[in-house]
Amino acid sequence: MLEIDIYKYNLDDPTYIDDWTSISDIGQKFHGQLLTYQSYLQEEDRYVSTIQELLQFLHVQNLTVDWCSKFFSLRYHQKHGRLTSTQSQLYQKLDKGLIVNRNEIADIIRLNLRESIDCSLSNTTITIYFDYDYYMSIKIADKSALHYITNIIKRHGLFWRPSKNHYYPEDEDNKVAFGFTWNNGLINPPGDYHHDLRISKDDPLNRTYTEWSHFNEIENGLVWAEYQTVEQKYLQLVLDFLKYFQVNQLSINGGLEFTTIQELGVPAQYFTSQEEVLFQKLQEYDENVEDRILEPFIIPKKDFSTLFQLIFKGRFNTWINTGSVSIQFDSSFRLYLSFYGHKKEVQKLVEKHGLYWQERQPPYHKAVGFR
């Protein structure tokens, strides 16, 4: 098995550390030269051309998205990442398990290099993944192809080395566990099974790239009233879910990821005083607690609404796990509910609030840490 890092830097030249590393560096000078959008694109094109030729050499037509994380909002990336309409549509539909063709692979490479997404692509022949500072890596099953592959890399003016950041794929159980089927209530029987639903505000069969996916799109195309309507759907669903399972308090054990109002780039007027008070308390807890396992931060029932409003707005991120139910929220405004039994009842709660559910398949307990 070959694992190779591909990069634009000549590591034999000690001045390479002064080179640019991101699309956000456009407009700055490096080695006395101004980095323009056109000169940036020329470098990006090298990566795309390299992978396209590698895929042709390996007779690969399609790859599967192993996993995918999206950063910030689509409108943010359209503004700062300069995405085309085609790239915007691809960004919106990208998800784990999606099979993509050669043209889409080219744009996925660009989205990764522009730090709009972080994803891995693979089939039985090749795996493509990415790292910080404009590094791209490949894993290829056929070791005998090393000479041809490195020649392709060099031909496009790039460099290579044996990978220092080895890719560890999911095991087969987790590959199954993280697979989803939309609105198929017949997959698992009712009863005391563990269920895991992914909740979306958008119809998965009729999504468009114009739909918003992050709170920070407020005042950048997203109307406040529209956001509030959706937030209330999620909030009432979570409150009903916790009430149904008789959860009266939540414990948070630290390791939180905080985002300030300034970092979000959203005016302070969109945050209530209750949200700011709870945010400050959570920050103080996370900074001062010595043993997060022995000293959890307790959220009483009266603060449930404020807690989830902070989560939905991206002020902080945590995995809420009571032992009987689990709640997570991701960067694309999707909610994950994990629980035992009562599948039909929870599905009805989701539909009652005008949201869409998708079911993760067994053995999901191995993926989400349930016993």
N, C-alpha and C positions, 0 to 999 in steps of 0.2 A: 504493500500500500504506500503510495507517494503522498506526502503532505508538503505543500510548497507555499511559501509566502511570495506574493508579487507586489512590487512597489516601484515608485518612480525615482527613488533616491540612489545616488551612487555612494554607497557606504564607504568606499575607499577615499572619498573626498571629505575631509573633516568639516568642510563648510556646509555639508548637507543639512546639518541641524538648523541652519538659518533659512531653510526653504519653507514655502507655504504648505499648509496641511489641510486646508478646508476651503469650501466655497465662500465661507464668510470672510476669507482673507482678500477677496477681490477688492481692489482699490488701494491696497497697500503695496509698498515697494519691497522686493526681495532681490538680493544680489544686485541692487542698483536699478532694477527693472520694475515697472509698474505691472502688477497682476491685473489684467483686464478680463472681462467675461470671455472674450474670444480666445485669449491665451489659456484661460482655465479650461475651456471646452476642448482645446487641442489635447490637453493632458488626459482629460476624461475619455476622449475618443480612443486613446491608446488602450485603456483598460477594456473598453467595450470591444474593440477590434480584436484584442488578444483572446478574449473569451469566445467571441464568435468563431474565430479560426480554430480554437481548441475544440469547440463543439462540432465543427465540421469535420475535423480530423478524427474525432471519436464517434462520428455518425450519430450524434445526439440531436434530436429534434425538439424534445420537450423536457422540462424539469418540473419538479413538484416543490412547492413552498413548504419547507419543514416546519418553520415557525416564523412569526413576524411581529415585531413591535413597531408602533408608529409614534413619532415624537411630535408634540405640538399639534396644531390644527392644520387642516388642508389649506385654508386661506393664508396661514402664516407661511407655509412652504411655497405657495404660489407667489407670494410677495418676495420672500428672501431666497428661496431655492430656484426661483424662475422656472417653475414647472409649466410645460405645455398642457394643452387641453387633454391630450392623450395620456400624458404622465399623470395628470390629476385624476382621471378616471381610473387608471390602474392603481394609483395610491388608495383610492376609496374602496376598490373591490379586493385588494390584496388580503389574504387570510391564509391561515394554515390549511394545507391540503389542496390549495388551488394549483392546477396544472397550467403551466405557462409555456408559450411558444418562443421561438427565437427572437422575434421582435419585442415581445414583452420582457424577455430576459435582458435585452439590451437596456431597456428603460429601468428595470429593477436594479441593474448595476449602477445606473446613474442615481437613482433614488438613495441607494446605500451610500455611495460616495458623497452625496450631498447631505448626508446625515438626516434625511427625511424619515428613513426607516432603518431598522436593523433586522435583516432576515437571512435565512440560509436556503439555498436551492440544491436539489439533489436528484439523482436516480441511481441505478446500480453501477453506473460507470464513473460518475463525477459528482463531487459536492463542492459548492461555491459558498464561501462565507466571508465576513468582513471584520476588520478591527479598526481601532482609532488611527488617526493620522494618515489616512489614505492608504492603508494596507489592505490588500485583498488576498485571500488564501483559497487554495484548491486542494481537494483530496481525490486522487485517482486510483482506481483499483489495479491498473496494469503498470507494474514497475518498469517493464521493458520499454515503456513509452517515454521515459525520462528525457532521452536525447532529443526526440522530436518536439516534445513539449517545451523544453528550455530554449530550443531554437526559435520556436514561435514567439515566446516571450521576448527574446532578444531582438527579433526582427521588428517588433513594435516599439523598440527603444525603452523597454522596461527591464527591471532587474529581478532576481529571484534568490531564494535561499531555502534550505530545509525549514519547515514551519517551526516556529518557537511557541505558537499558541495552538496546541493541538485541539482538533474538533472532536467532541465526544457526543455522538448521536444518541438519541433516545433509544432505550431498549424496546423490544417489540411490544411488551405490555403497555408501556406509556404511549407508544404510537397509536395503539388502539384506544387507550384511555382519553387521549386528547382529540379524538375524532368526534365530530358532531353530526347529528341528523336533525334537520329542521322539522319541528311540529309533527313528529311521528310518535304518537302516544302508545303505539303497540310494541315498540322495541323491548321495553322492560315491563314485566308484569307488576301489578300493584302489590303492596305489602311492605314488609320491613326490609326493603332493599335500600341501598344508598343511591341517591339520585343527585345529579349535578346538572343544573340548567344555566345556560347563558342567555341573558335577557338583552334585547336590543330595542331601541326606539324606532328603527327603520325596518320596513318590510324586506327581509333578506332576498326575496324573489324579485324585488323591484327597486333596487338601490341606484342612486345616481351620485355622481361626484360632487354635486352642488349641496348635498346634505352636510350639515355641520356635525362635528365630532368632538369638539372641545369647548369648554366654557370661555377660554380666552378669545373666542371669535366674537364676543360681545363688542359692539361698536366697530366691528370690521365685517359687517354683513349680517350678523346674527342679531335679531331684534330681542330686546330684553323680555318682552311679554311672551315671545315664543319660547325662550329658554325657560322661563318660569313655569310655563305649562308643562313642558317635558320634565323638568325637575320635580314638579309635584307628582307626576305619574310614578317616577322612580321612588320618591320619598314615601308616598302612601303605600306602594307595594312593599317596601322594606318594613315599614311600621306594621302593616298587616301580617307580613311573614313572621316577624318577631312575636307579635301578639298570638298568632296561631300556635307557635311552638312554645308559648308561655315564657319567653325570655324577658326578664325584667331589669337586667343590668348587663353591661358588656365590659370585658376586661381587655385592656391594651397593654402589651408587654414591651413597649419600646421598639427601637429600631425603625423609627418613623422617618419618612422622607417629607421634609417641609418645603413649601414654596411661598415666598413672600408676595404681597400684592404687587410690588414693583417688578418682581421677576415674571409674574403673570402678564404684566402690562395692561391691567384692567383697572379703571378708576375705583377708588375706595368706596364710592357711593353704592356699589353693588354688594357690599358686605355689611351684615348687621352687626350691632354692638355685641350681641350674644355670640356670634361667630368669632369675633376678635377676642373676646374674653376666654372662650374655650381654646382657641388657637394658642394663646399665650400660656395657658395652663399646661397644655400638651407639650409645648416647647420646653417649659421649665422642668416638667417631669422628665422628658427625654434627656435633658442636659444634666440633671442632678441625680437621677436614680442610680444606685450602685449595683443593684442586682435586679434586673428586669423580670426575672422569673419569680422572685419572692415578693416583689413590690409592684404589682400591676396598677395601672391607672384605671379606676372604676368610672364608667359612664352610667349614671342612673337613667331610668326610663325617661324622665322629664327632659333630658338632654339628647335623646336619640335624634330628634329632628335636626338640631344644630350640628351634631357630629356628622351626619350624612350630607348635610348641605356643604360642609367644608370639604368632604371627600369628593362630592360631585363637581365642585368648583376647582378641584385640583390643588387645594391648599396643603394637603398632606395625603400620604398614601400608607395604608396598613392593611393587613389581612386580619379580618375579625373572625375569630374561631371560638365558639363557646363549648365545643366538645360534642354538641348534638347538631349544631348548624354552623355553616361557614358562609361568610359574605366577602366578596372581593369586587373591586372595581378597576377597570383597565383604562388605558389612554385613549380609547376610541369610543368612550361613553357607553360601555357595555358593563352589565352587572352580572355577577356569577353567584348563584345560590346553591349551596350543597346541604343535603339533609337526608334523613332516613324516612322511608315510607311516605305516605300522603302525597304521592306524586300528582295525582289528578287534582287534588285540592289546591296545590301550589300552582299548577298550570292554569287553573281557573282564576286564581288571584292575578296572575300575570295578564291574562286576557281581559279580566275585569277592568284593569287600568289602561287598556289600549296599547299594551306592549307585546312584543313577540318573544317566544321562547324557543330555545334550541337545546337538545339533550346530548350530553356527553355519554359515551357508551362505556360499558364495563371493559376492563376492571378499573373503574374510575377511582376507587379508594386508594390504589397505588399511586395515582397521580396527585391527589389532593391531600394525602396524609391521613385519611380516615382509617380507623381500625375495624 
